[in-house]
Amino acid sequence: MKGSSMDDAVSAALSYFDSVDPALAADARLGWDGLVGVSPPAGPTQHSVQSFLWVYLRHAAEGPDRGVDIARALGELLDRLGRVGYADIARSAVTEELVRTLDDAAWLQKYRAATDQSGIGALDTELVTWQDAPTGIERVIVEKIGETLEVATIAGEFEPSRPGGRPLGANARAMRRRGVTDAVLTSDRGRDHSEAVLLEQLLDHRIELWSGYSAPRAELYLGLRDALHDAVEPMYGCVRRLETFIGCIGDGVALTDAGYLPDELVATIASTVFPPNERPSRIGRELDTEKILVLRRLLMRVRLLRRSAGRLVPTARTRQLSSDGLWRVLTGGIVGTGYHPDTIAAEVILARMIVGQDVADVETSADDLARLLRAEGWTHAGEAPSPEHAEPLARTLVAELSALGAVEFSEGDRTSGSHTAGSVATEEGKRLAAAVLRHRLLHTRYPSL
């Protein structure tokens, strides 16, 4: 912004303040310099004003009182520059409260509420969950979305479609903001329009971010980048399997007194859901037919089926899901976005699947997992995790992947009745694994160090 009319206006305003209140001028200059540091080259935006006042000033100022003084002085400067809306933000009670809140957890809760209320904060969507303190390209993307939302607000995008119409409710406004956010992520290609869309740039950033968390995690992500980018496109084999299972349940089925599917339905599912080479060798009670029990529990865990008055029934959203929607539910729900040993175990299995390693070699997976858990500070009963502690965490996901048809077995394994030994991912299984890991990278919040 050097040499611009804005610089001239700022200099004139600061000179005036200096003549009437040197302390105000000094604080206003500090505030302006800080604001310029977080603003785009064209000048401050609502997003950069909020970011400076609500995030950076809290740490840059020498105590809350100084922070409030600088915010108010910046408000006076912005007012004199004709940026009345930005000035109101600087002098608002919200800004003062955020600057004075010392507890990080309390501040974060208030900050999220204030950002949401402002109307220009980047909302979490089905595509991404934002980090609490974005860095690098993620910060650039958040700023881009904030600028776009600000322009959309000025243009009346969030106003009623006809004059005098009923104002949009909070949910409708949030839906439109999410739509704008997703549009920016999937269509904008950066300044020269020669790069990948912003969502894929964000994925690269998240890979780098998480790779820096520990050396074993950096090794885990080696060679996965292309597969993770390709996983933006779904594959439907696993989805068809789940759709067929849900179809067998129909509008609902009565469970046995022990809470299992009736034997005749187990036989129907075995013959319709699984191809001949994957059908259980013995079909009887659900409890004894592992693949069916595993799939049913998976469908309940991702909230596609539920128990109701002794019956197993589809949930309300299940009836409305397209195949693409079911793919999103599966890839987002089979592991989830939490950061704890169970999900870290899943990441190890998924990475091994993508590169074609034997996912049923649970001992090797457990070795890798134990090393990763130790590097990231996890303990088991007060001790560093060992492979025998980590092994059970890996087995559950392997069973689910087997039931989904995401792995294939050697002929010897089929005849022996083993459903895990010598298992490598199918091409669709690799895509599923990459999609699940991609979802985690885009939605898991980076742990506090």
C-alpha angles and dihedrals in degrees: 000000000000116000092014128126086252090062090051091050092048092049091050092049093048091048090054092049089049090057095052105027118008092187091055090048092052093050092045090052091051090049094047094048090050092048092050089052093062098034129093118256092262092062142268121333129191088259094053091045091053093043093052096044099039102035116016101034091057090067101028097058123078096246134330096284092056090046092054091047091052092046092051092046090050088051090056090050094048090048091054089049090056095251093127096160092052090045090055090054091051093051096039127120088237092061093047092049093050093047091049096046106101101176108089096212093049091045092051092053092049092044093053091049092048093047092049091048091050091066096223102077117115105252125214110257138177087275101052147003111211124231115245091241108025118208136188117354091354090063090048091051093048089051091049091052091047091052091048092050090048091053091046090052092051089047091055097248090143096046126095113287092239131037113270092014124142112280115253115264122238093261093049092049091048090050091053091047090052089050091054090046093052092045091055092046096050102037109031115089101185131258101320096032090230098103131082117280113281093256091061091045088053090051090054089050092051091050089054092044094053093039087063092057095078139347094242090052091051088053090048092059096045111121095006101097099093093046091050091053092046090052090076084088115070129226119210111209094096089042092054089051091054092044090053092049091050089047090057089056091052113175090342143305133225114249124220120261087263091054100254134123115270115263095245091055090048088057091048092050092047092054098042106034100044127054115238095262091055101042115120112262091226121037120192131104118015089239089061096043101075101186094054093045091048093050093047092051090047091053090050092047092054088046099246093119129029141179118251126173094335094316134104108228137170115258120244094257092050091068091054099046122112120208089263089051092050090050089054092049091050097046092043098043109036091077104003129203104282122121109227138109095278094056093041088055088053091052091055091052093046093050091050090051093052094054093045100252124149104274092190091061087099094169092061091043089051091052090053091045095049090051091050093047092049092049091052095048103256120148136195115218088338094310134098110271117261127197093262089056092049099043098081090053091060098047098065095058092045089057092050093048090050091052090050091054092243093132133049129212138215118256090251091056092053094051092045091055093239114138098187113037116101094006123161128175121264116229088262090046089055090052091049091049091048092048092051092048090045090053091052093050092050096043110030115096114231110252120247113257 
